[in-house]
Amino acid sequence: MKMITAIVNKKDVNEVSVALTDAGFEFTRMASSGGFLRSGNTTLLIGTDDDKVEAALELIRKNCSKRTEVVPSVIASPIPTAFSYMTEVTVGGAIVFVTDVVRFEKM
C-alpha cells in the first residue's frame, strides 16, 4: 500500500478531486498554503494499492496545469521606502510524494 500526498493549487483542486472520485479513489482534503507566494493550496492524502499509484498520478497530472501569473513583488530598500513592481511567476501544477504505508487500519 502507498500514501500519495499531493499538494495541489487551489485553482486545480476541484478538477483533481472530481477525477480521483470518479476513478474510485478515496482521499482526505486539507487546506494548506504555500511558502513562496503564500497562496492557497489543498493537500490531498490518497491511500491506494501499489498497482493503482500510476493511475492516480496520471489523473493528478491531467488535471493540474502550470500557468504564469503576475504578482506584486516588493524590494526592500535601506531607505525607509519600499518599491513595488509586478513580476511573472509560474504557479499551479502539483507537488507529489509517494511513500510506503507500513500499517493501515480503517476504524
C-alpha positions as CSV (number, residue, x, y, z in Angstrom):
1,M,0.0,0.0,0.0
2,K,1.1,3.6,-0.7
3,M,0.3,7.0,0.6
4,I,0.2,9.7,-2.1
5,T,0.5,13.2,-0.6
6,A,-0.4,15.7,-3.4
7,I,-0.1,19.4,-2.8
8,V,-2.4,21.0,-5.4
9,N,-3.0,24.6,-6.3
10,K,-6.5,25.9,-5.2
11,K,-7.4,26.6,-8.8
12,D,-6.9,22.9,-9.8
13,V,-8.1,21.0,-6.8
14,N,-11.8,20.7,-7.8
15,E,-10.9,19.1,-11.1
16,V,-8.4,16.8,-9.5
17,S,-10.9,15.8,-6.8
18,V,-13.6,15.0,-9.3
19,A,-11.3,12.9,-11.4
20,L,-10.0,10.9,-8.5
21,T,-13.5,10.4,-7.1
22,D,-14.8,9.3,-10.5
23,A,-12.0,6.8,-10.7
24,G,-12.8,5.3,-7.3
25,F,-10.0,6.8,-5.2
26,E,-10.8,7.8,-1.7
27,F,-8.8,10.7,-0.1
28,T,-8.8,13.4,2.5
29,R,-8.5,17.1,1.6
30,M,-6.7,19.5,3.9
31,A,-6.3,23.3,3.3
32,S,-2.7,24.4,3.2
33,S,-0.7,27.4,2.0
34,G,2.5,27.7,0.0
35,G,5.7,29.3,1.3
36,F,6.8,31.3,-1.7
37,L,3.6,33.1,-2.7
38,R,1.7,32.2,0.5
39,S,-1.1,31.2,-1.8
40,G,-3.8,28.7,-1.1
41,N,-3.3,25.1,-1.8
42,T,-5.0,21.9,-0.9
43,T,-3.2,18.8,0.3
44,L,-4.7,15.5,-0.7
45,L,-3.9,12.4,1.2
46,I,-4.6,9.4,-1.0
47,G,-4.2,5.9,0.3
48,T,-4.1,3.3,-2.5
49,D,-2.8,-0.1,-3.5
50,D,0.7,-0.2,-5.2
51,D,-0.7,-1.1,-8.6
52,K,-3.0,1.9,-8.6
53,V,-0.4,4.6,-7.9
54,E,0.4,5.3,-11.6
55,A,-3.3,5.7,-12.4
56,A,-3.7,8.2,-9.5
57,L,-0.6,10.2,-10.6
58,E,-1.8,10.3,-14.2
59,L,-5.2,11.8,-13.0
60,I,-3.3,14.4,-11.0
61,R,-1.1,15.2,-14.0
62,K,-4.0,15.6,-16.4
63,N,-6.0,17.9,-14.1
64,C,-3.2,20.2,-12.8
65,S,-1.9,22.8,-15.1
66,K,1.1,25.1,-14.7
67,R,0.5,28.7,-15.7
68,T,2.0,32.1,-15.2
69,E,0.5,34.8,-13.0
70,V,1.6,38.4,-12.5
71,V,2.0,39.2,-8.8
72,P,3.3,42.2,-6.9
73,S,6.9,42.0,-5.6
74,V,8.4,44.3,-3.1
75,I,12.1,45.2,-3.0
76,A,13.4,46.1,0.4
77,S,15.5,49.3,0.5
78,P,17.8,50.7,3.1
79,I,15.8,53.9,2.6
80,P,12.5,53.7,4.6
81,T,10.6,53.3,1.3
82,A,9.8,50.0,-0.3
83,F,9.4,49.8,-4.1
84,S,6.8,47.5,-5.6
85,Y,6.8,46.1,-9.1
86,M,4.9,43.3,-10.9
87,T,6.7,40.1,-11.7
88,E,5.6,37.0,-13.6
89,V,5.8,33.6,-11.7
90,T,4.9,30.1,-12.6
91,V,2.1,28.7,-10.4
92,G,-0.1,25.6,-10.5
93,G,0.7,22.0,-11.0
94,A,1.2,19.8,-8.1
95,I,3.9,18.6,-5.7
96,V,3.5,14.8,-5.1
97,F,5.1,12.5,-2.6
98,V,4.6,8.7,-2.7
99,T,5.5,6.8,0.4
100,D,5.2,3.3,1.7
101,V,2.5,2.5,4.2
102,V,3.7,0.2,6.9
103,R,0.3,-0.2,8.6
104,F,-3.2,0.7,7.6
105,E,-6.4,0.4,9.7
106,K,-9.8,1.7,8.9
107,M,-11.7,2.2,12.2
